[in-house]
Amino acid sequence: MKIAIAGGTGLIGKALTDYLHKSGHEIIILTRQKPASSTSNGARYISWLNQDSSAIVEKLTEVDAFINLAGSTINTRWTDKGKEQIVESRLHMVKKLYCIIRDLPMKPKVFINASAVGFYGTSEEQTFTESSRIAGSDFLAQTVVKWESEAKKFEAMGIRTVYCRFGVVLDSHGGALPRMVLPYRLFIGGTIGNGHQWLSWVHIQDVVRGILFVIEHADVRGPVNFTAPEPVQMQEFGQTLATVLNKPHWLPVPSFALKMLLGEMSLLVLEGQKVLPKSLLNHGFSFHYPLLRQALEDIF
């Protein structure tokens, strides 16, 4: 298949490009940077954000699937300006892709848009699946609502549209895990907050396998949770991480300290949600890493 990826240079994008290339697919990366003259991952790079959409339509003929992973990081202090950038960067990317795909003479079979389990809001008691339709009221939840609403416009073009609601993606090369590991490397690791908050995690390899699974299965559409089938509470996560790293788990990180340090963004680690991947499981997807210890042992 011919697959185009926006945001192909981020954590998920790099792993996905490598995986799809090894699986025999032709990859086009839509990038803000100058196109590379040669690449080691087999992808072709197209500079797109500073060009009129009509100028690149001819370079994207007969694309079978579009994947949008683009958007500024949420791992920054959530000032008013920071929040605006988080939201606008996501909406802008979707609108840009819409203009491109609208003008394609042959539409892709599927449009896959990144999203987040933050849609559900936070809770220590509830369990969320794709059937949970009521969004949370916090900033991250409302950002996801706006993001997915913009992507729904592709459905009106008759394109199968999927919203990949990612949990915490575990990988040694980036994302949240290296930051969570650092205190343990320094022998000061311990439970974050009260330890009862849920962490809906997923191994990076199950993410990229899951995305290809979604592309190949035409009956998958709408929101799809990309989380392992066995979420854990933060205390269990820390204890398991310490065991795998052979480090102590003893120094708790109080909630008030994180709130002072991170501000509103602290809800990413102090609050959570228990999210299950019902859509993937119901369609027959098999996780390589369903259990946390198994995933961490593979990564480390």
Secondary structure, DSSP 8 states (H G I E B T S, - for coil): -EEEEETTTSHHHHHHHHHHHHTT-EEEEEESS---S--SSS-EEEE-TTS-HHHHHGGGTT--EEEE-----S-S---HHHHHHHHHHHHHHHHHHHHHHHT-SS--SEEEEEEEGGGG---SS-EE-TT-----SSHHHHHHHHHHHHHGGGGGGT-EEEEEEE-EEE-TTSSSHHHHHHHHHTT----BTTS-SEE-EEEHHHHHHHHHHHHH-TT--EEEEES-SS-EEHHHHHHHHHHHHT------B-HHHHHHHHGGGGHHHHS--EE--HHHHHTT---S--SHHHHHHHH-
